[in-house]
Structures are given as C-alpha cells and as structure tokens.
Amino acid sequence: MGTVIQAKISQTQYVTVRRDELRQIKEERAQLQEKVAELTALLSQVQH
C-alpha cells in the first residue's frame, strides 16, 4: 500500500470590503450587465 497523507483542514477566508469599494463594484457590475445586453442584442440581429 502507498503512503497515507493526512488531508489539510480547509479554512474559510473572510474578506473585508469597504462600502465605497462595494458601491464601485456594484456600479461596474451594472455597466457590464448593460454591455452584455447590448452585445446580445447586436448578436441576435446579426444572426437573423
């Protein structure tokens, strides 16, 4: 039989995000969602 290796216990990592950073991330997300919708519409026009 092979060598027995003890599995490491997984650790939960917590990340602190400031309110201003969170707001900026949400704004970027909204802009990206709008861009995806725009590109999806263009793509559907090209395919038809």
PDB file of N, CA, C and O in Angstrom:
ATOM      1  N   MET A   1       0.828  -1.190   0.000  1.00  0.00           N
ATOM      2  CA  MET A   1       0.000   0.000   0.000  1.00  0.00           C
ATOM      3  C   MET A   1       0.870   1.250   0.000  1.00  0.00           C
ATOM      4  O   MET A   1       2.033   1.222   0.404  1.00  0.00           O
ATOM      5  N   GLY A   2       0.271   2.359  -0.468  1.00  0.00           N
ATOM      6  CA  GLY A   2       1.010   3.613  -0.554  1.00  0.00           C
ATOM      7  C   GLY A   2       1.049   4.345   0.776  1.00  0.00           C
ATOM      8  O   GLY A   2       0.512   3.884   1.782  1.00  0.00           O
ATOM      9  N   THR A   3       1.686   5.472   0.750  1.00  0.00           N
ATOM     10  CA  THR A   3       1.802   6.308   1.950  1.00  0.00           C
ATOM     11  C   THR A   3       0.478   7.016   2.222  1.00  0.00           C
ATOM     12  O   THR A   3      -0.181   7.498   1.301  1.00  0.00           O
ATOM     13  N   VAL A   4       0.104   7.072   3.474  1.00  0.00           N
ATOM     14  CA  VAL A   4      -1.121   7.770   3.861  1.00  0.00           C
ATOM     15  C   VAL A   4      -0.790   9.235   4.104  1.00  0.00           C
ATOM     16  O   VAL A   4       0.109   9.556   4.881  1.00  0.00           O
ATOM     17  N   ILE A   5      -1.521  10.119   3.435  1.00  0.00           N
ATOM     18  CA  ILE A   5      -1.293  11.555   3.605  1.00  0.00           C
ATOM     19  C   ILE A   5      -2.526  12.154   4.280  1.00  0.00           C
ATOM     20  O   ILE A   5      -3.653  11.977   3.818  1.00  0.00           O
ATOM     21  N   GLN A   6      -2.288  12.866   5.384  1.00  0.00           N
ATOM     22  CA  GLN A   6      -3.406  13.479   6.097  1.00  0.00           C
ATOM     23  C   GLN A   6      -3.891  14.714   5.325  1.00  0.00           C
ATOM     24  O   GLN A   6      -3.103  15.577   4.938  1.00  0.00           O
ATOM     25  N   ALA A   7      -5.196  14.768   5.116  1.00  0.00           N
ATOM     26  CA  ALA A   7      -5.774  15.902   4.394  1.00  0.00           C
ATOM     27  C   ALA A   7      -5.735  17.140   5.277  1.00  0.00           C
ATOM     28  O   ALA A   7      -5.954  17.074   6.486  1.00  0.00           O
ATOM     29  N   LYS A   8      -5.448  18.283   4.632  1.00  0.00           N
ATOM     30  CA  LYS A   8      -5.450  19.541   5.379  1.00  0.00           C
ATOM     31  C   LYS A   8      -6.884  20.016   5.582  1.00  0.00           C
ATOM     32  O   LYS A   8      -7.738  19.844   4.712  1.00  0.00           O
ATOM     33  N   ILE A   9      -7.129  20.606   6.724  1.00  0.00           N
ATOM     34  CA  ILE A   9      -8.461  21.139   7.002  1.00  0.00           C
ATOM     35  C   ILE A   9      -8.618  22.445   6.236  1.00  0.00           C
ATOM     36  O   ILE A   9      -7.763  23.328   6.307  1.00  0.00           O
ATOM     37  N   SER A  10      -9.723  22.556   5.503  1.00  0.00           N
ATOM     38  CA  SER A  10      -9.930  23.781   4.733  1.00  0.00           C
ATOM     39  C   SER A  10     -10.262  24.922   5.676  1.00  0.00           C
ATOM     40  O   SER A  10     -10.905  24.734   6.709  1.00  0.00           O
ATOM     41  N   GLN A  11      -9.813  26.100   5.304  1.00  0.00           N
ATOM     42  CA  GLN A  11     -10.066  27.276   6.127  1.00  0.00           C
ATOM     43  C   GLN A  11     -10.957  28.237   5.360  1.00  0.00           C
ATOM     44  O   GLN A  11     -10.793  28.436   4.156  1.00  0.00           O
ATOM     45  N   THR A  12     -11.898  28.826   6.073  1.00  0.00           N
ATOM     46  CA  THR A  12     -12.747  29.849   5.475  1.00  0.00           C
ATOM     47  C   THR A  12     -12.021  31.172   5.584  1.00  0.00           C
ATOM     48  O   THR A  12     -11.559  31.544   6.662  1.00  0.00           O
ATOM     49  N   GLN A  13     -11.918  31.887   4.469  1.00  0.00           N
ATOM     50  CA  GLN A  13     -11.258  33.180   4.495  1.00  0.00           C
ATOM     51  C   GLN A  13     -12.299  34.272   4.366  1.00  0.00           C
ATOM     52  O   GLN A  13     -13.183  34.211   3.512  1.00  0.00           O
ATOM     53  N   TYR A  14     -12.184  35.251   5.209  1.00  0.00           N
ATOM     54  CA  TYR A  14     -13.114  36.372   5.194  1.00  0.00           C
ATOM     55  C   TYR A  14     -12.431  37.572   4.564  1.00  0.00           C
ATOM     56  O   TYR A  14     -11.267  37.857   4.848  1.00  0.00           O
ATOM     57  N   VAL A  15     -13.158  38.270   3.710  1.00  0.00           N
ATOM     58  CA  VAL A  15     -12.606  39.435   3.033  1.00  0.00           C
ATOM     59  C   VAL A  15     -13.428  40.651   3.435  1.00  0.00           C
ATOM     60  O   VAL A  15     -14.658  40.626   3.395  1.00  0.00           O
ATOM     61  N   THR A  16     -12.742  41.700   3.816  1.00  0.00           N
ATOM     62  CA  THR A  16     -13.430  42.929   4.191  1.00  0.00           C
ATOM     63  C   THR A  16     -13.474  43.857   2.982  1.00  0.00           C
ATOM     64  O   THR A  16     -12.449  44.119   2.353  1.00  0.00           O
ATOM     65  N   VAL A  17     -14.667  44.352   2.663  1.00  0.00           N
ATOM     66  CA  VAL A  17     -14.829  45.272   1.548  1.00  0.00           C
ATOM     67  C   VAL A  17     -15.459  46.548   2.096  1.00  0.00           C
ATOM     68  O   VAL A  17     -16.505  46.512   2.744  1.00  0.00           O
ATOM     69  N   ARG A  18     -14.813  47.661   1.829  1.00  0.00           N
ATOM     70  CA  ARG A  18     -15.368  48.932   2.291  1.00  0.00           C
ATOM     71  C   ARG A  18     -16.616  49.279   1.498  1.00  0.00           C
ATOM     72  O   ARG A  18     -16.798  48.810   0.375  1.00  0.00           O
ATOM     73  N   ARG A  19     -17.478  50.105   2.089  1.00  0.00           N
ATOM     74  CA  ARG A  19     -18.729  50.472   1.427  1.00  0.00           C
ATOM     75  C   ARG A  19     -18.493  51.136   0.079  1.00  0.00           C
ATOM     76  O   ARG A  19     -19.202  50.853  -0.886  1.00  0.00           O
ATOM     77  N   ASP A  20     -17.490  52.026   0.007  1.00  0.00           N
ATOM     78  CA  ASP A  20     -17.224  52.707  -1.259  1.00  0.00           C
ATOM     79  C   ASP A  20     -16.722  51.719  -2.320  1.00  0.00           C
ATOM     80  O   ASP A  20     -17.053  51.842  -3.499  1.00  0.00           O
ATOM     81  N   GLU A  21     -15.927  50.746  -1.888  1.00  0.00           N
ATOM     82  CA  GLU A  21     -15.458  49.725  -2.827  1.00  0.00           C
ATOM     83  C   GLU A  21     -16.626  48.880  -3.319  1.00  0.00           C
ATOM     84  O   GLU A  21     -16.708  48.546  -4.501  1.00  0.00           O
ATOM     85  N   LEU A  22     -17.530  48.538  -2.401  1.00  0.00           N
ATOM     86  CA  LEU A  22     -18.685  47.729  -2.757  1.00  0.00           C
ATOM     87  C   LEU A  22     -19.579  48.477  -3.748  1.00  0.00           C
ATOM     88  O   LEU A  22     -20.073  47.894  -4.713  1.00  0.00           O
ATOM     89  N   ARG A  23     -19.779  49.769  -3.501  1.00  0.00           N
ATOM     90  CA  ARG A  23     -20.599  50.578  -4.399  1.00  0.00           C
ATOM     91  C   ARG A  23     -19.971  50.614  -5.794  1.00  0.00           C
ATOM     92  O   ARG A  23     -20.668  50.479  -6.800  1.00  0.00           O
ATOM     93  N   GLN A  24     -18.654  50.799  -5.842  1.00  0.00           N
ATOM     94  CA  GLN A  24     -17.951  50.839  -7.129  1.00  0.00           C
ATOM     95  C   GLN A  24     -18.080  49.504  -7.862  1.00  0.00           C
ATOM     96  O   GLN A  24     -18.303  49.477  -9.072  1.00  0.00           O
ATOM     97  N   ILE A  25     -17.942  48.411  -7.136  1.00  0.00           N
ATOM     98  CA  ILE A  25     -18.067  47.074  -7.736  1.00  0.00           C
ATOM     99  C   ILE A  25     -19.475  46.878  -8.291  1.00  0.00           C
ATOM    100  O   ILE A  25     -19.648  46.330  -9.380  1.00  0.00           O
ATOM    101  N   LYS A  26     -20.483  47.328  -7.537  1.00  0.00           N
ATOM    102  CA  LYS A  26     -21.868  47.195  -7.996  1.00  0.00           C
ATOM    103  C   LYS A  26     -22.113  48.027  -9.250  1.00  0.00           C
ATOM    104  O   LYS A  26     -22.816  47.591 -10.161  1.00  0.00           O
ATOM    105  N   GLU A  27     -21.528  49.233  -9.297  1.00  0.00           N
ATOM    106  CA  GLU A  27     -21.674  50.080 -10.478  1.00  0.00           C
ATOM    107  C   GLU A  27     -21.019  49.432 -11.692  1.00  0.00           C
ATOM    108  O   GLU A  27     -21.591  49.425 -12.782  1.00  0.00           O
ATOM    109  N   GLU A  28     -19.819  48.888 -11.504  1.00  0.00           N
ATOM    110  CA  GLU A  28     -19.117  48.206 -12.600  1.00  0.00           C
ATOM    111  C   GLU A  28     -19.927  47.007 -13.083  1.00  0.00           C
ATOM    112  O   GLU A  28     -20.016  46.749 -14.283  1.00  0.00           O
ATOM    113  N   ARG A  29     -20.513  46.284 -12.144  1.00  0.00           N
ATOM    114  CA  ARG A  29     -21.334  45.117 -12.490  1.00  0.00           C
ATOM    115  C   ARG A  29     -22.532  45.537 -13.331  1.00  0.00           C
ATOM    116  O   ARG A  29     -22.865  44.884 -14.320  1.00  0.00           O
ATOM    117  N   ALA A  30     -23.181  46.635 -12.930  1.00  0.00           N
ATOM    118  CA  ALA A  30     -24.340  47.129 -13.675  1.00  0.00           C
ATOM    119  C   ALA A  30     -23.933  47.533 -15.091  1.00  0.00           C
ATOM    120  O   ALA A  30     -24.647  47.247 -16.052  1.00  0.00           O
ATOM    121  N   GLN A  31     -22.783  48.200 -15.217  1.00  0.00           N
ATOM    122  CA  GLN A  31     -22.300  48.603 -16.541  1.00  0.00           C
ATOM    123  C   GLN A  31     -22.005  47.374 -17.409  1.00  0.00           C
ATOM    124  O   GLN A  31     -22.327  47.354 -18.598  1.00  0.00           O
ATOM    125  N   LEU A  32     -21.400  46.367 -16.814  1.00  0.00           N
ATOM    126  CA  LEU A  32     -21.088  45.151 -17.565  1.00  0.00           C
ATOM    127  C   LEU A  32     -22.355  44.427 -17.993  1.00  0.00           C
ATOM    128  O   LEU A  32     -22.418  43.886 -19.097  1.00  0.00           O
ATOM    129  N   GLN A  33     -23.372  44.414 -17.122  1.00  0.00           N
ATOM    130  CA  GLN A  33     -24.635  43.776 -17.480  1.00  0.00           C
ATOM    131  C   GLN A  33     -25.297  44.506 -18.644  1.00  0.00           C
ATOM    132  O   GLN A  33     -25.863  43.872 -19.534  1.00  0.00           O
ATOM    133  N   GLU A  34     -25.227  45.837 -18.639  1.00  0.00           N
ATOM    134  CA  GLU A  34     -25.778  46.618 -19.750  1.00  0.00           C
ATOM    135  C   GLU A  34     -25.034  46.301 -21.044  1.00  0.00           C
ATOM    136  O   GLU A  34     -25.650  46.147 -22.099  1.00  0.00           O
ATOM    137  N   LYS A  35     -23.717  46.204 -20.959  1.00  0.00           N
ATOM    138  CA  LYS A  35     -22.895  45.904 -22.142  1.00  0.00           C
ATOM    139  C   LYS A  35     -23.224  44.514 -22.683  1.00  0.00           C
ATOM    140  O   LYS A  35     -23.312  44.322 -23.896  1.00  0.00           O
ATOM    141  N   VAL A  36     -23.402  43.559 -21.796  1.00  0.00           N
ATOM    142  CA  VAL A  36     -23.762  42.197 -22.217  1.00  0.00           C
ATOM    143  C   VAL A  36     -25.110  42.215 -22.936  1.00  0.00           C
ATOM    144  O   VAL A  36     -25.273  41.563 -23.967  1.00  0.00           O
ATOM    145  N   ALA A  37     -26.076  42.962 -22.391  1.00  0.00           N
ATOM    146  CA  ALA A  37     -27.395  43.055 -23.022  1.00  0.00           C
ATOM    147  C   ALA A  37     -27.274  43.687 -24.406  1.00  0.00           C
ATOM    148  O   ALA A  37     -27.907  43.239 -25.362  1.00  0.00           O
ATOM    149  N   GLU A  38     -26.451  44.734 -24.502  1.00  0.00           N
ATOM    150  CA  GLU A  38     -26.233  45.419 -25.779  1.00  0.00           C
ATOM    151  C   GLU A  38     -25.607  44.475 -26.811  1.00  0.00           C
ATOM    152  O   GLU A  38     -26.062  44.397 -27.952  1.00  0.00           O
ATOM    153  N   LEU A  39     -24.568  43.766 -26.398  1.00  0.00           N
ATOM    154  CA  LEU A  39     -23.883  42.850 -27.313  1.00  0.00           C
ATOM    155  C   LEU A  39     -24.771  41.669 -27.686  1.00  0.00           C
ATOM    156  O   LEU A  39     -24.729  41.192 -28.820  1.00  0.00           O
ATOM    157  N   THR A  40     -25.567  41.201 -26.747  1.00  0.00           N
ATOM    158  CA  THR A  40     -26.505  40.106 -27.034  1.00  0.00           C
ATOM    159  C   THR A  40     -27.519  40.536 -28.081  1.00  0.00           C
ATOM    160  O   THR A  40     -27.847  39.770 -28.987  1.00  0.00           O
ATOM    161  N   ALA A  41     -28.021  41.774 -27.956  1.00  0.00           N
ATOM    162  CA  ALA A  41     -28.971  42.301 -28.939  1.00  0.00           C
ATOM    163  C   ALA A  41     -28.332  42.414 -30.312  1.00  0.00           C
ATOM    164  O   ALA A  41     -28.944  42.048 -31.315  1.00  0.00           O
ATOM    165  N   LEU A  42     -27.107  42.919 -30.364  1.00  0.00           N
ATOM    166  CA  LEU A  42     -26.406  43.026 -31.648  1.00  0.00           C
ATOM    167  C   LEU A  42     -26.190  41.652 -32.274  1.00  0.00           C
ATOM    168  O   LEU A  42     -26.364  41.467 -33.478  1.00  0.00           O
ATOM    169  N   LEU A  43     -25.814  40.709 -31.447  1.00  0.00           N
ATOM    170  CA  LEU A  43     -25.562  39.353 -31.934  1.00  0.00           C
ATOM    171  C   LEU A  43     -26.825  38.735 -32.499  1.00  0.00           C
ATOM    172  O   LEU A  43     -26.782  38.082 -33.541  1.00  0.00           O
ATOM    173  N   SER A  44     -27.954  38.934 -31.824  1.00  0.00           N
ATOM    174  CA  SER A  44     -29.205  38.361 -32.315  1.00  0.00           C
ATOM    175  C   SER A  44     -29.626  39.026 -33.633  1.00  0.00           C
ATOM    176  O   SER A  44     -30.233  38.374 -34.482  1.00  0.00           O
ATOM    177  N   GLN A  45     -29.309  40.314 -33.811  1.00  0.00           N
ATOM    178  CA  GLN A  45     -29.619  40.998 -35.087  1.00  0.00           C
ATOM    179  C   GLN A  45     -28.786  40.412 -36.215  1.00  0.00           C
ATOM    180  O   GLN A  45     -29.290  40.210 -37.320  1.00  0.00           O
ATOM    181  N   VAL A  46     -27.535  40.143 -35.949  1.00  0.00           N
ATOM    182  CA  VAL A  46     -26.629  39.615 -36.973  1.00  0.00           C
ATOM    183  C   VAL A  46     -27.048  38.198 -37.377  1.00  0.00           C
ATOM    184  O   VAL A  46     -26.936  37.822 -38.544  1.00  0.00           O
ATOM    185  N   GLN A  47     -27.526  37.423 -36.414  1.00  0.00           N
ATOM    186  CA  GLN A  47     -27.870  36.031 -36.689  1.00  0.00           C
ATOM    187  C   GLN A  47     -29.176  35.898 -37.446  1.00  0.00           C
ATOM    188  O   GLN A  47     -29.434  34.847 -38.032  1.00  0.00           O
ATOM    189  N   HIS A  48     -30.009  36.933 -37.452  1.00  0.00           N
ATOM    190  CA  HIS A  48     -31.298  36.840 -38.125  1.00  0.00           C
ATOM    191  C   HIS A  48     -31.294  37.462 -39.488  1.00  0.00           C
ATOM    192  O   HIS A  48     -32.317  37.456 -40.172  1.00  0.00           O
TER     193      HIS A  48
END
